[in-house]
């Protein structure tokens, strides 16, 4: 092989390798906890799916581990932990981590911090409610901004381990799923709430206005995914349907 061909092959490999690294996928997760005391149960939230928790098991080497049935791209993943009670901030995995066989793994380092955790309960009647849990980025701690989301189709639902000092909770009444850029209602004053003192009820006018804005914006990124009977509700007018039964309470 002459020097020209060898140089060309080297250049091609140099260009390909970063793409391969960025595209690495895995099913295996490892978590290192720092500053934690007496953690007995832990699970991880991947890609912001708040209701899809993946249980972690404490291994002999001191790491918490899980194997996910569906593989995922390591470089495009954000995650947080639930510690029952408690939660962590959101982080990305460490770069270029492999197991002893050289297979890619997603290895996270999370810090435990003391916080005031709350439980938010939704009483939705027969109205779907989606929600978003927002956390800001903190560069000094290595945290990343993230949005975690979930939904309750009807009746009653609960969000646990909400950090009253740092999380923002947005709700989307009448929607079956939350697009994080769509209009929502901010549940505020979590840190000032003691016990079950904070209860928020939504008026018919308030919900009606939100429905109209969601429809007008197409939920910001595309047609809104609404509950099956949403159009019927709009036609019959919210005033006749008791939609103001929707409420939110915040508890310790």
Secondary structure by P-SEA (a helix, b strand, c coil): ccaaaaaaaaaaaaaaaaaaaaaccccbbbbbbcccccccbbbbbccccccbbbbbbbccccbbbbbbcccccccccccccccccccccccccccccccccccccbbbbbbbbbbbbbbbbbbcccbbbbbbbbbbbbcccccccccccccccccbbbbcccccccbbbbbbccccccccccbbbbbccccccccccbbbbbcaaaaaaaaaaaaaacccccccccccaaaaaaaacccccccccccccccc
